[in-house]
């Protein structure tokens, strides 16, 4: 093992000690507790990164063609993954990722004995620097290998570099969103067949068991978009009412319970009703270019849903649903009101939703958000313009205001970028942090 890998572990351990990692957790201040958490994360990434080449070598010395001479079999295990899982105490899935990432970032040798660079050098650099976790690295490697047969090497290399830069610090749902969007970006021709495959496998089961009805199933994005929009629209109304309610009148249901009750309410209304009610909260907003609208070619996105949809499916959606195809470049609505109106119009919210694609801070669906003035209406005499509006869910809105964050919008229109600037007590340098859309978009 290279000494630099062990040096990384030693440095991370020193940083943990300096942050207060040797003291009892209950004796730490909130700032120290956050610092220790960050230091433990850095240490774990360094340890995992140092172990990946070991896992790859164990796999190499345990390959099937070695038969009884396999290292794993000599140790009493059927496979290298089983050996690693047992000795590290990790899960089988984690052991598989260690081997996969180790093999993807290790130097290679050609059939003629020539030394070749690693298959995924940027992933290896991200691991070595301690910024990229093995789980994220495995996800990136899987995506790149999946699209490699249909992607030019130069494009693939640039995508790998961008993904490695974007992945650190993302939540699991944000990483998943980044990956599905990156796949559509790298392999646009694959969107249609993936959609058709998902559509062919759609199903919904209703089973009565133990005095309850149990629902299970899955559908393609085209079929599921109106379901999600209708249910989340009702849930968002409940959450807004909760914001102004006191403890005695606050809705105590969980989000999952609200969703279940929303489905019940929709179905009750549907019985004996020729047409389901539609409104602003149950609108399906599809983002597409003018060329996509004309040709039905390419991948489009639906607000609140990560998986892209083939452009041709939009016409099928529009036949019997309230669908707004947000054609980029259209100038059919007045979107800037200056000081004439305090509240943002619905047209403005739709335009800002095209830019922010949900809560600009946490990525919550657009139906959970409201447009808020960046420069406050009263205190700063802020204008009700697109450049002064940002989509925020209730929780993020209050947290940002209460904690003293600042928000800046760089650029104009839907291609503008939202930045969140932390207060000094959170980040002494006040380094701007990208909004949710830019954290999860490969082409940002």
C-alpha positions in Angstrom: 0.0 0.0 0.0 1.3 3.4 -0.9 2.5 5.4 2.1 0.4 8.4 0.9 -2.8 6.5 1.6 -1.7 5.8 5.2 -0.5 9.4 5.5 -4.1 10.5 4.6 -5.4 8.4 7.4 -2.9 9.8 9.9 -3.7 13.4 8.8 -7.4 12.7 9.2 -6.9 11.2 12.6 -4.9 14.2 13.7 -7.7 16.5 12.5 -10.2 14.4 14.5 -8.1 14.8 17.6 -7.7 18.5 17.1 -11.5 18.9 16.7 -12.1 17.4 20.1 -12.7 13.8 19.1 -11.0 12.5 22.2 -13.5 14.2 24.5 -16.9 12.8 25.6 -19.5 13.9 23.0 -21.7 15.3 25.7 -18.9 17.7 26.7 -18.7 19.2 23.2 -20.3 22.5 22.1 -22.6 22.3 19.1 -19.8 23.8 16.9 -17.3 21.2 18.2 -19.8 18.4 17.7 -20.3 19.4 14.1 -16.5 19.6 13.6 -16.0 16.1 15.2 -18.8 14.7 12.9 -17.0 16.2 9.9 -13.6 14.9 11.0 -15.0 11.4 11.5 -16.5 11.5 8.0 -13.1 12.5 6.6 -11.4 9.7 8.5 -13.9 7.1 7.3 -13.4 8.2 3.7 -9.6 8.0 4.0 -9.8 4.5 5.6 -12.2 3.2 2.9 -10.1 4.8 0.1 -7.0 3.1 1.5 -8.8 -0.2 1.7 -10.2 -0.3 -1.9 -6.9 -1.3 -3.6 -6.5 -4.1 -0.9 -10.1 -5.3 -1.7 -9.2 -5.2 -5.4 -6.1 -7.3 -4.9 -8.0 -9.8 -2.8 -10.5 -10.1 -5.6 -7.6 -10.5 -8.1 -6.0 -13.3 -6.1 -9.4 -15.0 -5.6 -10.6 -15.0 -9.3 -12.6 -18.0 -10.4 -9.9 -19.5 -12.7 -7.6 -20.1 -9.8 -9.8 -22.8 -8.5 -8.7 -24.2 -5.2 -5.7 -21.8 -5.2 -8.1 -18.9 -4.8 -7.1 -16.7 -1.8 -10.6 -16.5 -0.5 -11.2 -20.3 -0.8 -7.9 -21.0 1.1 -9.3 -18.8 3.9 -12.5 -20.8 3.9 -14.7 -18.4 1.9 -16.6 -19.0 -1.3 -15.7 -15.6 -2.8 -13.6 -12.5 -2.1 -16.7 -10.5 -1.3 -17.6 -13.0 1.5 -14.0 -12.8 2.8 -14.1 -9.0 2.9 -17.6 -8.8 4.4 -16.7 -11.2 7.2 -13.4 -9.6 8.2 -14.6 -6.0 8.0 -18.0 -6.6 9.5 -19.6 -4.7 6.6 -22.6 -5.8 4.5 -22.3 -7.8 1.3 -23.3 -4.7 -0.6 -20.6 -2.6 1.0 -18.0 -5.3 0.3 -19.1 -5.4 -3.4 -18.6 -1.6 -3.6 -15.1 -1.8 -2.1 -14.1 -4.4 -4.7 -15.8 -2.6 -7.6 -14.2 0.8 -6.8 -10.8 -0.8 -6.1 -10.8 -2.5 -9.5 -12.0 0.7 -11.3 -9.3 2.9 -9.8 -6.3 0.5 -9.8 -3.6 0.7 -12.5 -4.1 -1.9 -15.3 -2.0 -4.0 -17.6 -2.7 -4.8 -21.2 -2.5 -8.3 -22.7 1.0 -7.5 -24.0 2.2 -6.5 -20.5 2.0 -2.7 -21.1 1.0 -0.6 -18.0 -2.3 1.3 -18.5 -3.8 4.0 -16.4 -6.8 3.3 -14.1 -10.1 2.9 -15.8 -11.6 5.8 -13.8 -8.7 8.1 -12.7 -10.9 11.0 -11.6 -12.8 8.7 -9.2 -9.4 7.6 -7.9 -8.3 11.2 -7.4 -11.5 11.9 -5.5 -11.0 9.0 -3.2 -7.3 9.8 -2.6 -8.1 13.4 -1.7 -10.6 12.2 0.9 -13.5 14.1 -0.7 -15.3 11.2 -2.3 -16.9 8.4 -0.4 -16.8 4.8 -1.6 -20.6 4.6 -1.9 -20.7 7.7 -4.2 -17.7 6.4 -6.1 -19.5 3.1 -6.7 -22.6 4.8 -8.0 -20.5 7.0 -10.4 -18.5 4.0 -11.6 -21.7 2.0 -12.2 -23.2 4.8 -14.3 -20.1 5.4 -16.3 -19.7 1.7 -17.1 -23.4 1.5 -18.1 -23.3 4.4 -20.6 -19.7 3.8 -21.9 -20.7 1.8 -25.0 -22.8 4.7 -26.2 -20.7 7.7 -25.1 -17.6 9.2 -26.6 -14.5 8.7 -24.5 -13.8 12.5 -24.2 -17.4 13.1 -23.1 -17.3 10.3 -20.6 -14.0 11.6 -19.1 -15.4 15.1 -18.7 -18.6 13.6 -17.1 -16.5 11.6 -14.7 -14.6 14.8 -13.6 -17.9 16.7 -13.1 -19.6 13.9 -11.2 -16.6 13.6 -8.8 -16.7 17.3 -8.2 -20.5 17.4 -7.6 -20.9 14.2 -5.5 -19.2 15.1 -2.2 -21.6 16.3 0.5 -24.8 15.2 -1.4 -27.6 13.5 0.5 -28.5 10.0 -0.8 -31.6 11.4 -2.6 -29.6 14.2 -4.2 -27.0 11.8 -5.4 -29.7 9.6 -6.9 -31.2 12.6 -8.7 -27.8 13.6 -10.0 -27.2 10.1 -11.4 -30.5 9.8 -13.2 -30.1 13.2 -14.8 -26.5 12.5 -15.7 -27.6 9.3 -17.5 -30.2 11.1 -19.5 -27.6 13.7 -20.4 -24.9 11.2 -21.4 -27.3 8.7 -23.1 -30.3 10.6 -24.4 -31.1 7.8 -26.9 -31.6 5.5 -23.9 -34.4 7.5 -22.3 -37.1 6.2 -24.6 -36.3 2.4 -24.3 -35.9 2.8 -20.5 -39.3 4.5 -20.3 -41.0 1.9 -22.5 -39.4 -0.9 -20.3 -40.7 0.7 -17.2 -44.1 1.2 -18.7 -44.3 -2.4 -19.7 -43.6 -3.5 -16.2 -46.1 -1.2 -14.4 -48.3 -2.9 -11.9 -50.5 -2.2 -8.9 -51.6 -4.9 -6.4 -54.4 -4.8 -3.8 -54.3 -7.5 -1.1 -56.5 -7.9 1.9 -54.6 -9.2 4.9 -54.9 -9.1 8.7 -58.0 -6.8 8.4 -56.2 -4.3 6.2 -55.8 -3.5 2.6 -52.2 -3.5 1.4 -51.3 -1.6 -1.8 -48.0 -2.2 -3.7 -46.8 -1.5 -7.2 -44.8 0.8 -9.4 -45.5 2.7 -12.6 -43.5 4.6 -15.2 -43.0 8.4 -14.9 -45.6 9.2 -17.5 -48.3 7.2 -15.6 -47.1 8.3 -12.1 -46.6 12.0 -12.7 -50.4 12.9 -12.3 -50.7 10.6 -9.3 -47.7 12.3 -7.5 -48.9 15.8 -8.5 -52.5 15.2 -7.1 -51.4 13.6 -3.8 -48.5 16.1 -3.2 -50.8 19.0 -4.0 -53.2 18.0 -1.1 -50.2 17.3 1.2 -48.7 20.7 0.5 -52.0 22.4 1.4 -52.0 20.6 4.8 -48.4 21.6 5.4 -49.2 25.3 4.7 -52.1 25.2 7.1 -49.8 23.7 9.7 -47.4 26.6 9.4 -50.0 29.1 10.8 -51.7 26.7 13.2 -51.1 26.6 17.0 -50.3 23.4 18.9 -54.0 22.7 19.6 -55.0 22.8 15.9 -51.8 21.6 14.2 -52.3 18.5 12.0 -50.3 15.7 13.8 -50.3 13.3 10.9 -47.0 12.2 9.4 -46.3 12.9 5.7 -47.0 9.2 4.9 -50.3 9.4 6.6 -51.2 12.6 4.8 -50.4 10.9 1.5 -52.6 7.9 2.3 -55.5 10.2 3.3 -55.0 12.2 0.1 -55.3 9.1 -2.0 -58.5 8.1 -0.1 -59.9 11.6 -0.6 -59.2 11.5 -4.4 -60.8 8.1 -4.8 -63.9 9.1 -2.8 -64.4 12.1 -5.0 -63.8 10.0 -8.1 -66.8 7.7 -7.3 -69.7 9.0 -9.2 -67.7 11.9 -10.6 -67.1 12.1 -14.3 -64.1 14.3 -14.0 -61.5 14.8 -11.2 -61.0 18.3 -9.9 -57.8 20.0 -11.1 -56.2 23.2 -10.0 -52.9 25.0 -9.5 -51.8 22.5 -6.9 -52.4 19.5 -9.2 -50.8 20.8 -12.4 -48.1 18.7 -14.1 -45.4 21.0 -15.4 -43.1 19.6 -18.1 -39.9 21.4 -19.0 -38.9 21.1 -22.7 -37.3 23.1 -25.5 -39.1 24.4 -28.6 -37.4 21.8 -30.7 -38.5 19.0 -28.5 -42.1 20.2 -28.7 -41.9 20.3 -32.5 -40.1 17.0 -33.0 -41.0 14.8 -30.0 -37.3 13.9 -29.8 -35.2 14.1 -26.6 -35.6 13.8 -22.8 -37.7 16.3 -20.9 -38.2 16.7 -17.1 -41.3 16.9 -14.9 -41.2 19.2 -11.9 -40.8 17.2 -8.7 -39.7 14.0 -10.5 -36.1 13.1 -11.0 -36.4 10.5 -13.9 -36.4 12.2 -17.3 -39.3 11.3 -19.7 -39.1 10.9 -23.5 -40.5 14.1 -25.2 -43.1 12.0 -27.1 -44.8 11.0 -23.9 -45.8 14.6 -23.2 -48.5 14.6 -25.9 -50.0 11.5 -24.4 -50.1 13.2 -21.0 -51.6 16.3 -22.5 -54.6 14.4 -24.0 -56.5 14.1 -20.7 -54.6 16.0 -18.0 -53.9 19.5 -17.0 -50.3 19.7 -18.3 -48.4 22.9 -18.8 -45.5 22.3 -21.3 -43.1 25.0 -20.2 -41.5 25.7 -23.5 -38.2 27.4 -22.9 -37.9 30.7 -24.7 -41.6 31.4 -24.7 -42.5 35.1 -23.9 -46.3 34.7 -23.5 -46.8 36.0 -19.9 -45.9 39.1 -18.0 -43.4 37.8 -15.4 -42.0 40.9 -13.8 -44.4 43.1 -11.7 -41.8 45.4 -9.9 -43.5 47.1 -6.9 -47.1 46.9 -8.4 -47.9 43.6 -6.7 -46.6 42.2 -3.5 -47.5 38.5 -4.1 -45.9 36.6 -6.9 -48.3 35.5 -9.6 -48.9 31.9 -10.6 -47.1 32.6 -14.0 -44.1 33.9 -12.0 -44.0 30.8 -9.8 -44.1 28.5 -12.8 -41.2 30.5 -14.3 -39.2 30.4 -11.1 -40.0 26.7 -10.8 -38.3 26.1 -14.1 -35.1 27.7 -12.7 -35.1 26.2 -9.2 -36.9 22.9 -9.9 -38.3 22.8 -6.4 -37.1 24.2 -3.1 -33.9 26.0 -4.1 -32.3 25.0 -0.8 -33.3 21.3 -0.1 -34.8 20.2 -3.4 -38.3 19.5 -2.0 -41.0 19.2 -4.8 -42.4 22.5 -6.2 -45.8 21.8 -4.8 -44.3 22.1 -1.3 -42.9 25.5 -1.9 -43.9 29.2 -2.2 -42.1 32.0 -3.9 -40.3 34.3 -1.4 -38.7 37.7 -1.9 -35.0 37.5 -1.6 -34.9 41.2 -0.8 -37.8 41.6 1.5 -40.9 43.5 0.3 -41.1 45.8 3.3 -37.7 45.9 4.9 -35.7 46.2 1.7 -38.4 47.4 -0.7 -37.7 44.3 -2.8 -39.4 44.0 -6.1 -41.8 41.2 -7.1 -39.6 40.2 -10.1 -38.1 36.8 -11.1 -34.6 37.9 -10.1 -35.9 38.6 -6.6 -37.9 35.5 -6.2 -36.8 32.0 -4.9 -38.7 28.8 -4.3 -38.4 27.7 -0.7 -40.3 25.2 1.4 -41.7 26.3 4.8 -38.9 24.6 6.8 -36.0 26.1 4.7 -37.6 29.5 4.5 -37.7 29.9 8.3 -34.3 28.3 8.9 -32.6 30.6 6.4 -34.3 33.7 7.8 -33.8 32.7 11.5 -30.1 31.8 11.0 -29.2 34.8 9.0 -28.4 33.2 5.6 -28.2 35.4 2.4 -29.4 34.4 -1.0 -27.9 35.6 -4.3 -29.1 34.9 -7.9 -26.4 34.8 -10.5 -27.5 35.3 -14.1 -31.0 35.8 -15.6 -33.9 33.7 -16.5 -34.2 30.0 -16.0 -30.5 29.4 -16.5 -29.6 31.6 -13.5 -28.0 30.0 -10.5 -29.1 30.4 -6.9 -26.4 30.6 -4.2 -26.8 30.4 -0.4 -24.3 32.4 1.7 -24.1 31.1 5.3 -23.8 33.4 8.3 -20.3 33.8 9.9 -21.2 31.6 12.9 -21.8 28.6 10.5 -18.9 29.4 8.1 -16.3 31.9 9.0 -15.4 32.4 5.4 -19.0 32.6 4.3 -18.3 30.5 1.2 -21.4 30.5 -1.1 -23.1 27.1 -1.4 -25.0 26.1 -4.7 -28.7 25.6 -4.7 -30.3 22.2 -4.9 -30.6 22.2 -8.7 -26.9 22.9 -9.3 -25.9 20.3 -6.8 -27.8 17.6 -8.7 -27.3 18.6 -12.4 -24.3 17.3 -14.4 -24.5 20.1 -17.1 -24.7 22.9 -14.6 
